[in-house]
Amino acid sequence: MDFSPVCKYFSYITFFLEVFLCFVTYIIPPITIMTGLICQNIVFWAILLQQSWGFNVQKIKVWSQHAACWYWKIFSKIWHGHEIIGQENIPDSGPALILYYHGAIPVDYFYLVADTFLKKRRTIHSVIDKFLGKVPGVASLLQVFHCEAGSRDTCVDILKAGHLLGISPGGMYEAQIGDNMYKVMWRARDGFAQVVRDAGGSIPIIPVFTQNIREAYKSLNFGVTRPFWVWFYEKTRAPLVPVYGSFPVKLRTFIGSAISHPSTATIEEIRSASLEALENLIKTHQKCPGNTWRALAERVI
């Protein structure tokens, strides 16, 4: 018996249900995420303005950083029951490169930065997309937490100075085009590997993945729309794929063991080992395809 018409019909129903969910929940991410970011940005804008006038604002800036981090820590616990497993793999001192899987909205990375600041007293310097740096209302917040669309040379300098550096090689492409199969979408990118080699080669590389991140926030890039969005992003680099959700699913961030390479390691060896480590982390901790109902049930089961 041929069930293909039934399967096709079911796929159409699923698609239109997701489109309906997108319309219903599209406004929630700006409310839950952007509101917090903008309010914090106003505080840091005022602090940096006072600093530019010559006032000593170091103490109040650090207090405000703690307050911002506690906000995201509390928000993550209430909204997602967020847990971080493997925090001990982030060193208390010295340089390290954190490679993370990029969800549709990387709230899990916000949570990791906040947790590391509160528990380790360390700020993760973050490489962000140039588009994010142009978004109005967040510039001061990004500056205070050392988020910038850095060049390869600036990334090398950050590691040589003994800081933590966070990079998602998949970047905006992975955020926009990724789906609930959780495929790592680095394409041919190897800039982070060149950074590690130029910084001395022996820099620890730490893979990070958050379980169910694609169920918390979704990109409407599947079904009949997917070929268009892939083509559109490749042509324009504009992150216009609709993102919706903010579903209160269970999130667990897994921090893998550090990978170290000898100073003689090639760029391809560093890249391949790092990719394998991140893919193994996903394979171990994520059921694919991801399912929102299952992820919601994990809040209580």
Secondary structure, 3 states (H helix, E strand, C coil): CCCHHHHHHHHHHHHHHHHHHHHHHCCHHHHHHHHHHHHHHHHHHHHHHHHHCCCCCHHHHHHHHHHHHHHHHHHHHHHHCCEEECHHHCCCCCCEEEEECCCCCCHHHHHHHHHHHHHHCCCEEEECCHHHHCCCCCHHHHHHCCEECCCHHHHHHHHHCCCEEEECCCHHHHHHHCCCCCCCCCCCCCHHHHHHHHCCCCCCEEEEEEECHHHHEEECCCHHHHHHHHHHHHHHCCCCCCEEECCCCCCEEEECCCECCCCCCCHHHHHHHHHHHHHHHHHHHCCCCCCHHHHHHCCCC
